[in-house]
Amino acid sequence: MSGNVTSLFRSTAAHSPSMAALARESGETAGAGPVDFCIPCNPYFPTPAMFDEMAGRLRDIITYYPSSADTITAELCGLLQLPPQCVAMGNGSTELITWIDHLLVRESLAVPVPTFGRWTDQPMETGKRVDMFPLQESSGFTLDLARYAEFIRARGTRAVVICNPNNPDGGYQNKQALVQFMDAMADRDLVVIDESFLEFADAEAEPSVVQEAMLRPNVVVLRSLGKNFGLHGIRFGYLVANPALAGRVRSMLPKWNLNSFAEHVVFMLRDHGAEYAQSLHQVRRDRLEMSGQLAALPGLTVYPSQGNFLFVRLPVGAEGTVVRDRMLTEHRVLVRECGNKIGSSSRFLRLVVRPQPDVRRLVSGMEQVLYGAGRGAAVPEPAAGNGYSSGTAAVDRLMSETNGKGMRAVTAQNAPAAIGAAPAVGTGTPRPAAVPVAAAAATVGPVPVPVAAPPLPQPAPYENPAPVPQPAPYESPAQVPQPAPYQGPVPVPQPAPYPQPVPAAAAVPVPAPAPVPVAAVPVAPMASPMAAYPPPTGPTPPGVPARGGLTAAQVRGTNGLESVQAAGRPGPQSWPNAAGMGQVG
């Protein structure tokens, strides 16, 4: 392959170059490209027979207009057993993310990082404030929902995003915990649950929250079709929400925003539910086998995943961009290096789950690139440094200033009279430890933080807050209540600053601040898991940029308005429904 091929990666901001661009640059013919471990696509669906059928009808498909989006949406809803008035189909889930940002996000959005880049970049490009909640490498990139809720309250963020499973690490939140979080966020403008990779999860029989979303006034569930159907190029996805929210997005979409390929595939699906369910089952089996084979590589850490991809940390001394380029040029294997994802670094790769012959080729190439002739040359590094992955100085500034000093400034503004301590950590889904590496007994630690990033103090001891009343169950979309108008800020417990993990052998111990007195305020015992979430503090005043910290746009090096330019027909029983798509069939 030409050396110019790898330069394409350095000209992208937060994503990888397209396969078409790679093929053009390398001069390869169609179908002769590298083995693709980069694009998270189902390798078993559509079946060869389905591709043959589409090829036979290619002339008609590309010659004529498709049906209206309403017609295609109605067919999909018949398969998924969803009411069409609660669904909007888009030309890819990214089109829907764009409209969600324009129509439903007023001035701020919270998102855990690392995650799918459009959730940080899209609102940033329209001048919104993006509050990034760092997932800790030291805890396996687990999202703690209670701490995330504290962060949202302290920031006063009005819109909230959770990707389940998360991209790139595959982290998963169970359905009950997500529903409790959605109800705790009932006073926010918007809660988005991005389930783009949920079809590949097997942690629960019915993991989706689409049914619950339709009954709530501020919840949108986003789902992809290209990923699980193995058809990224067709560009189709959908969202599910109550009729008012779904209708607001649907009304802005063009009448023919879906193409003829999307229509043809949707109308084919009725006859291929069994093959689809089998393809998901096979991907889950492949994920287990691939995880075990990668974990056997010395010094390589494999994180548990519920997606159709695995997040891996390279051995100490290995640079992800070098590994990526050598795998592509020497072994014709394309991998996703994650240094351009906010909150990640070049120490990490995201590897798509593929059939065993491809995995053997991947593992063989990784062995040669990482260890050369002397297998086992890479050794674990000592445990040290911070808990998140710091790939660039800009990300370090984000974590130490925006989510450190900035959060303390917000707390001071929103809670002038502290009346208690931060609530206890709540009920997120515990994330198991990373898959142990066969030849590495020592703990592999994160990348150290630059000296300029000051350590944050340890938090005050947690006290249980007063219980938060749980919303009454909703009966139908027509009876969904609207949030009460904002009446002004109320005094709330002051959250303690987020700690950074400190190694046991640290030279300078960090003293913990004295607990905030709470004698004057009676603290009731926690009545339910909902009590883990603190009460609201009111909205952020519009137009206030990050309140003393960095905006996401500043982290990316833009003004928030410009694009980033980097130097880099059967019945329902045979087709899975929306609540447990892929679990039956």
HELIX and SHEET records of a PDB file:
HELIX    1   1 ASN A    4  SER A    7  1                                   4    
HELIX    2   2 PHE A    9  SER A   11  5                                   3    
HELIX    3   3 MET A   19  SER A   26  1                                   8    
HELIX    4   4 PRO A   48  GLY A   56  1                                   9    
HELIX    5   5 LEU A   58  THR A   63  1                                   6    
HELIX    6   6 ALA A   69  LEU A   80  1                                  12    
HELIX    7   7 PRO A   84  CYS A   86  5                                   3    
HELIX    8   8 SER A   93  LEU A  104  1                                  12    
HELIX    9   9 ARG A  118  GLU A  125  1                                   8    
HELIX   10  10 GLU A  137  SER A  139  5                                   3    
HELIX   11  11 LEU A  145  ARG A  155  1                                  11    
HELIX   12  12 LYS A  175  ALA A  184  1                                  10    
HELIX   13  13 LEU A  198  PHE A  200  5                                   3    
HELIX   14  14 VAL A  210  ALA A  213  1                                   4    
HELIX   15  15 HIS A  232  ILE A  234  5                                   3    
HELIX   16  16 PRO A  243  ARG A  250  1                                   8    
HELIX   17  17 SER A  260  MET A  268  1                                   9    
HELIX   18  18 LEU A  269  ASP A  271  5                                   3    
HELIX   19  19 GLY A  273  ALA A  295  1                                  23    
HELIX   20  20 GLY A  320  HIS A  331  1                                  12    
HELIX   21  21 GLN A  356  TYR A  371  1                                  16    
HELIX   22  22 ALA A  393  ARG A  397  1                                   5    
HELIX   23  23 LEU A  398  LYS A  405  3                                   8    
HELIX   24  24 GLY A  406  ASN A  414  1                                   9    
HELIX   25  25 PRO A  477  GLN A  479  5                                   3    
HELIX   26  26 PRO A  529  ALA A  532  5                                   4    
HELIX   27  27 ALA A  546  GLY A  548  5                                   3    
HELIX   28  28 ALA A  552  ARG A  556  1                                   5    
HELIX   29  29 PRO A  572  SER A  574  5                                   3    
SHEET    1   A 5 VAL A  35  PHE A  37  0                                        
SHEET    2   A 5 VAL A 333  GLU A 337  1                                        
SHEET    3   A 5 PHE A 348  VAL A 352 -1                                        
SHEET    4   A 5 PHE A 309  ARG A 313 -1                                        
SHEET    5   A 5 THR A 301  TYR A 303 -1                                        
SHEET    1   B 7 VAL A  87  GLY A  90  0                                        
SHEET    2   B 7 GLY A 237  ALA A 241 -1                                        
SHEET    3   B 7 VAL A 219  SER A 224 -1                                        
SHEET    4   B 7 LEU A 190  ASP A 194  1                                        
SHEET    5   B 7 ALA A 159  CYS A 163  1                                        
SHEET    6   B 7 SER A 108  VAL A 113  1                                        
SHEET    7   B 7 ARG A 129  PRO A 134  1                                        
END                                                                             
